[in-house]
Amino acid sequence: MTATEEKRAAGCTPSAGESVQPESGPPATVTMTLIQAVNEGMRGELRRDPRVLVFGEDVGARGGVFLATAGLQAEFGERRVFDTPLSEGAIVGAAVGMAVRGLRPIAEIQFADYIGPGFDQLTSQAAKLRYRSGGQFSCPLVVRTPSGGGVKGGHHHSQSPEAYYCHTPGLKVVMPSTPYDALGLLRAAVRGEDPVMFFEPKRLYRAAKGEVPTADYVVELGRAAVRQQGTDVSLIGYGGVMPDLQKAADALAAEGVSAEVIDLRSLVPWDRETVMASAAKTGRVVLVSEAPRIGNFMGEVASSIQEEVFDSLLAPVLQVAGFDTPYPYVQDRIYLPGAGRILNAAVRALNY
């Protein structure tokens, strides 16, 4: 495997000057936005496996509210890509039944805020089916949903509810921040045997662009990506906050501070080994997410760091999160962590 291929496998972008094109034949990579990668992931799985179905509110001819499913019904027909009633309970319930009967459903919930009516079926049925049946049944479904803020959607269209599902054994939870990861993680989720909550940071749908291999690949759930190596402080996040982590890291670099930037990508399972190695190396950790602070998944990461590498820490583990208020209509940029808040936390850790 070449150095470039190794970087691709790790979810990293090749350095300037590295070749990504073969001498002949089709291109090795194509440029995609995150939402194009999600669309390509579903399209590829529909082609690869006749058991795969895609359904949800307006996902058919319209292509979904964000056009994530655009063109799929035209290619695969109404029996495999279809609209549902405006009922999240019906969408999730149908997905559970289909998965148990041998299909591979990809159910879209129009906004993560709306999953509530299907919550019981996810946490009480889908998540526990393999365990309660002694392994006789599995529930291989994927629930895709736009998540997070930054698009002035207000408190019914901007929430980050991933921690609810991280708290339920039996569910896997992922949130990509790049097109490469969106495509690779979605393939892995569809091909697995467990129910997966696939949260998509909507503010990165068209803002995140990157090179994606044309060859088939998957990104293993539970593997973080080290976006930037560093020695002085670890900045760790996932989803929509990742561009802000990089901005904060760049600002620190301008002052001579070396920041390590880690994208968890997968929350359940999460990559403890990579996080612990980084925390032990730098001794200073800033954990970032846009969910409210109370009950935030990063609280689990912080607890694990202090339990496992406490003797290596040079400062308290700090968190930068959303506020414990309903998501605001107008001031969403103030609510979100942002590069400034992340930078302030990093400086605090460095000056401890």
C-alpha positions as CSV (number, residue, x, y, z in Angstrom):
1,M,0.0,0.0,0.0
2,T,1.4,3.4,-1.0
3,A,1.6,6.3,1.5
4,T,-1.3,8.0,-0.3
5,E,-3.4,4.8,-0.1
6,E,-2.6,4.6,3.6
7,K,-3.8,8.1,4.1
8,R,-7.0,7.4,2.2
9,A,-7.6,4.3,4.4
10,A,-7.3,6.5,7.5
11,G,-9.7,9.1,6.1
12,C,-7.0,11.7,5.5
13,T,-6.5,14.0,2.5
14,P,-3.3,13.5,0.5
15,S,-0.6,16.1,0.9
16,A,0.0,18.7,-1.9
17,G,1.9,17.1,-4.8
18,E,0.8,13.5,-4.1
19,S,-0.7,11.9,-7.1
20,V,-4.3,10.7,-6.9
21,Q,-4.7,9.7,-10.6
22,P,-3.6,6.5,-12.2
23,E,-1.6,6.6,-15.4
24,S,-4.5,5.4,-17.4
25,G,-8.1,4.3,-16.9
26,P,-10.9,5.9,-14.9
27,P,-10.0,8.6,-12.3
28,A,-8.9,7.3,-8.9
29,T,-10.9,10.0,-7.1
30,V,-13.7,12.4,-7.7
31,T,-14.6,15.6,-5.9
32,M,-17.9,15.5,-3.9
33,T,-19.8,17.4,-1.4
34,L,-20.9,15.6,1.8
35,I,-24.5,15.3,0.6
36,Q,-23.3,14.0,-2.8
37,A,-21.4,11.4,-0.9
38,V,-24.5,10.4,1.0
39,N,-26.4,10.1,-2.2
40,E,-23.7,8.1,-3.8
41,G,-23.6,5.8,-0.8
42,M,-27.3,4.9,-1.1
43,R,-27.1,4.6,-4.8
44,G,-24.2,2.2,-4.7
45,E,-25.8,0.0,-2.0
46,L,-29.1,-0.1,-3.9
47,R,-27.2,-1.3,-7.0
48,R,-25.0,-3.8,-5.0
49,D,-27.7,-5.4,-2.9
50,P,-31.4,-5.9,-4.0
51,R,-32.4,-6.1,-0.3
52,V,-31.6,-2.4,0.2
53,L,-34.6,-0.1,0.3
54,V,-34.7,3.7,0.9
55,F,-37.8,5.4,2.3
56,G,-39.0,8.4,4.2
57,E,-41.0,11.6,3.9
58,D,-40.6,13.1,0.4
59,V,-37.6,11.0,-0.5
60,G,-39.1,9.8,-3.8
61,A,-39.6,12.1,-6.7
62,R,-38.7,15.2,-4.7
63,G,-35.4,13.7,-3.4
64,G,-35.9,14.7,0.2
65,V,-35.9,18.2,1.8
66,F,-32.1,18.5,1.3
67,L,-32.1,16.4,-2.0
68,A,-30.1,13.6,-0.4
69,T,-32.1,11.0,-2.3
70,A,-32.3,13.0,-5.6
71,G,-32.5,10.7,-8.6
72,L,-32.8,7.4,-6.7
73,Q,-36.4,6.7,-7.3
74,A,-36.0,7.5,-11.1
75,E,-33.2,4.8,-11.2
76,F,-34.5,2.2,-8.9
77,G,-38.3,2.6,-9.0
78,E,-41.1,3.2,-6.5
79,R,-40.8,-0.3,-4.9
80,R,-37.3,0.4,-3.6
81,V,-37.3,4.2,-3.1
82,F,-40.6,5.5,-1.9
83,D,-42.4,8.1,0.1
84,T,-44.0,7.4,3.5
85,P,-46.8,9.1,5.5
86,L,-45.7,11.9,7.8
87,S,-45.2,9.5,10.7
88,E,-41.8,8.8,12.2
89,G,-43.3,6.0,14.2
90,A,-44.5,4.3,11.0
91,I,-41.2,4.9,9.3
92,V,-39.1,3.3,12.1
93,G,-41.6,0.6,12.8
94,A,-41.6,-0.5,9.1
95,A,-37.8,-0.4,9.1
96,V,-37.6,-2.7,12.1
97,G,-40.0,-5.2,10.5
98,M,-38.2,-5.1,7.2
99,A,-34.8,-5.7,8.8
100,V,-36.1,-8.6,10.8
101,R,-37.5,-10.2,7.7
102,G,-34.2,-10.0,5.8
103,L,-34.2,-6.6,4.1
104,R,-31.7,-3.8,4.5
105,P,-33.8,-0.6,5.0
106,I,-32.3,2.9,4.9
107,A,-34.9,5.1,6.6
108,E,-34.7,8.9,6.4
109,I,-36.1,11.0,9.2
110,Q,-36.4,14.5,7.7
111,F,-34.8,16.2,10.8
112,A,-33.1,14.6,13.8
113,D,-35.5,16.7,16.0
114,Y,-38.4,14.6,14.6
115,I,-37.3,11.1,15.6
116,G,-39.3,11.2,18.9
117,P,-42.4,9.2,17.7
118,G,-40.0,6.4,16.6
119,F,-37.8,6.6,19.7
120,D,-39.4,3.7,21.6
121,Q,-39.2,1.3,18.6
122,L,-35.5,2.2,18.2
123,T,-34.4,1.9,21.8
124,S,-36.8,-0.8,23.0
125,Q,-37.1,-3.0,19.9
126,A,-34.4,-2.5,17.3
127,A,-31.5,-2.1,19.8
128,K,-32.5,-5.1,21.9
129,L,-33.6,-7.6,19.2
130,R,-30.3,-9.4,18.8
131,Y,-29.8,-9.7,22.6
132,R,-33.3,-10.8,23.5
133,S,-33.4,-13.4,20.8
134,G,-30.1,-14.9,21.8
135,G,-28.6,-14.0,18.5
136,Q,-31.3,-15.7,16.4
137,F,-32.4,-12.4,14.9
138,S,-30.6,-9.2,13.9
139,C,-31.9,-5.8,12.9
140,P,-29.7,-4.4,10.1
141,L,-31.3,-1.0,9.5
142,V,-29.9,2.5,9.1
143,V,-31.7,5.6,10.2
144,R,-30.3,8.6,8.3
145,T,-31.1,12.1,9.5
146,P,-29.8,15.7,9.2
147,S,-28.6,16.9,12.6
148,G,-27.3,20.0,14.3
149,G,-27.5,23.7,13.7
150,G,-25.9,26.5,11.8
151,V,-28.7,26.9,9.2
152,K,-31.1,29.2,11.2
153,G,-33.5,26.4,11.7
154,G,-34.7,27.2,15.2
155,H,-35.3,24.9,18.0
156,H,-37.3,22.3,16.0
157,H,-34.8,21.9,13.2
158,S,-31.3,22.3,14.8
159,Q,-30.9,20.0,17.7
160,S,-28.2,17.4,18.3
161,P,-29.8,14.5,20.0
162,E,-27.1,11.8,19.4
163,A,-26.5,11.3,23.1
164,Y,-30.0,9.8,23.6
165,Y,-29.0,6.9,21.3
166,C,-25.4,6.6,22.6
167,H,-27.0,5.7,25.9
168,T,-28.8,2.7,24.4
169,P,-26.8,-0.5,24.1
170,G,-27.4,-2.2,20.8
171,L,-27.5,0.9,18.7
172,K,-24.5,2.2,16.8
173,V,-24.1,5.9,16.3
174,V,-22.0,7.7,13.7
175,M,-21.6,11.3,12.4
176,P,-19.3,12.0,9.5
177,S,-17.7,15.4,8.7
178,T,-16.2,14.8,5.3
179,P,-17.5,13.3,2.0
180,Y,-14.9,10.5,2.3
181,D,-16.2,9.5,5.7
182,A,-19.9,10.0,4.8
183,L,-19.6,7.5,1.9
184,G,-17.4,5.0,3.7
185,L,-19.3,5.0,7.0
186,L,-22.7,4.7,5.2
187,R,-21.5,1.7,3.3
188,A,-20.2,0.1,6.5
189,A,-23.5,0.9,8.3
190,V,-25.7,-0.7,5.5
191,R,-23.5,-3.8,5.3
192,G,-23.4,-4.4,9.0
193,E,-25.8,-6.5,11.2
194,D,-26.8,-3.9,13.7
195,P,-29.1,-0.8,13.7
196,V,-27.2,2.4,13.1
197,M,-28.1,5.9,13.8
198,F,-26.5,7.9,11.0
199,F,-26.4,11.6,11.9
200,E,-25.5,14.0,9.1
201,P,-24.3,17.5,10.0
202,K,-26.6,19.6,7.8
203,R,-24.5,22.7,7.8
204,L,-21.7,20.7,6.1
205,Y,-23.9,19.2,3.4
206,R,-22.6,21.5,0.8
207,A,-19.9,23.2,2.7
208,A,-17.7,20.1,3.1
209,K,-16.0,19.1,-0.2
210,G,-13.3,16.5,-0.7
211,E,-11.8,13.8,-2.9
212,V,-13.5,10.4,-2.7
213,P,-12.1,7.2,-4.2
214,T,-14.0,5.8,-7.1
215,A,-13.1,2.3,-6.0
216,D,-15.3,0.6,-3.3
217,Y,-14.1,1.2,0.3
218,V,-15.6,1.3,3.8
219,V,-14.7,3.3,6.9
220,E,-14.8,1.0,9.9
221,L,-17.2,2.1,12.7
222,G,-15.2,2.9,15.8
223,R,-12.1,4.3,14.2
224,A,-11.3,8.0,14.7
225,A,-9.4,10.1,12.2
226,V,-6.3,12.1,13.2
227,R,-6.8,15.2,11.0
228,Q,-3.6,16.9,12.2
229,Q,-0.7,15.7,14.3
230,G,0.3,17.8,17.3
231,T,2.2,17.8,20.5
232,D,0.8,20.6,22.8
233,V,-3.0,20.2,23.0
234,S,-5.6,17.8,21.6
235,L,-8.7,19.2,20.0
236,I,-11.3,16.4,19.7
237,G,-14.7,16.6,18.1
238,Y,-17.1,15.2,15.5
239,G,-19.6,16.3,13.0
240,G,-20.4,19.9,12.2
241,V,-17.8,21.4,14.6
242,M,-14.8,19.9,12.8
243,P,-14.1,22.9,10.5
244,D,-14.1,25.1,13.6
245,L,-11.6,22.8,15.3
246,Q,-9.3,23.2,12.3
247,K,-9.7,27.0,12.4
248,A,-8.7,27.0,16.1
249,A,-5.8,24.8,15.4
250,D,-4.6,27.1,12.6
251,A,-4.8,30.1,14.9
252,L,-2.8,28.2,17.5
253,A,-0.2,27.3,14.9
254,A,0.2,31.0,14.1
255,E,1.3,31.5,17.7
256,G,3.7,28.5,17.7
257,V,1.4,26.0,19.4
258,S,1.1,22.5,17.9
259,A,-2.5,21.2,18.1
260,E,-3.6,17.7,17.4
261,V,-7.0,17.5,15.7
262,I,-9.1,14.3,16.1
263,D,-12.4,13.6,14.4
264,L,-14.2,10.8,16.3
265,R,-16.5,10.0,13.3
266,S,-18.1,7.2,15.3
267,L,-19.5,7.6,18.8
268,V,-20.7,4.1,19.4
269,P,-18.3,2.4,19.2
270,W,-15.7,5.2,19.8
271,D,-12.0,5.0,19.4
272,R,-10.7,5.0,22.9
273,E,-7.2,4.0,21.8
274,T,-6.6,6.9,19.6
275,V,-8.1,9.4,22.1
276,M,-6.1,8.1,25.0
277,A,-2.8,8.1,23.0
278,S,-3.4,11.7,22.0
279,A,-4.3,12.8,25.6
280,A,-1.3,11.1,27.0
281,K,1.0,12.7,24.4
282,T,-0.2,16.3,24.7
283,G,-1.4,16.3,28.3
284,R,-4.1,18.9,27.4
285,V,-7.5,18.1,25.9
286,V,-10.4,20.2,24.6
287,L,-13.5,18.2,23.7
288,V,-16.0,19.9,21.4
289,S,-19.5,19.2,20.3
290,E,-22.6,21.3,19.6
291,A,-25.0,19.3,21.7
292,P,-26.1,20.8,25.1
293,R,-23.5,20.3,27.8
294,I,-25.6,18.4,30.3
295,G,-25.6,14.7,29.3
296,N,-23.3,15.5,26.3
297,F,-21.5,12.4,24.9
298,M,-18.2,14.2,25.4
299,G,-18.8,13.8,29.1
300,E,-18.2,10.1,28.7
301,V,-15.0,10.8,26.8
302,A,-13.8,13.2,29.5
303,S,-14.5,10.7,32.2
304,S,-12.6,8.0,30.3
305,I,-9.6,10.2,29.8
306,Q,-9.3,11.1,33.5
307,E,-9.7,7.4,34.5
308,E,-7.2,6.0,32.0
309,V,-4.4,8.7,31.5
310,F,-4.8,11.0,34.5
311,D,-1.1,10.9,35.4
312,S,-0.3,12.2,31.9
313,L,-2.6,15.3,32.1
314,L,-1.1,18.7,32.5
315,A,-4.5,20.5,32.7
316,P,-8.1,19.6,33.4
317,V,-10.0,18.1,30.4
318,L,-12.2,21.0,29.1
319,Q,-15.4,20.9,27.1
320,V,-16.8,23.3,24.6
321,A,-20.5,22.6,23.9
322,G,-23.9,24.1,23.1
323,F,-25.7,25.8,25.9
324,D,-28.3,24.2,28.1
325,T,-31.2,26.2,26.5
326,P,-33.6,25.5,23.7
327,Y,-31.9,26.1,20.4
328,P,-32.4,29.8,19.4
329,Y,-34.0,31.0,16.2
330,V,-31.7,33.9,15.4
331,Q,-28.5,33.5,17.5
332,D,-27.5,30.1,16.3
333,R,-23.9,31.2,15.6
334,I,-23.6,32.3,19.2
335,Y,-25.0,29.0,20.4
336,L,-22.6,26.9,18.4
337,P,-19.1,26.4,19.8
338,G,-17.2,28.3,17.1
339,A,-13.5,28.7,16.6
340,G,-13.3,31.5,19.1
341,R,-14.7,29.5,22.0
342,I,-12.5,26.5,21.1
343,L,-9.4,28.7,20.9
344,N,-10.2,30.3,24.3
345,A,-10.5,26.8,25.9
346,A,-7.2,25.7,24.3
347,V,-5.5,28.8,25.7
348,R,-6.9,28.1,29.1
349,A,-5.6,24.6,29.0
350,L,-2.2,25.8,27.9
351,N,-2.0,28.4,30.6
352,Y,-3.1,26.1,33.4
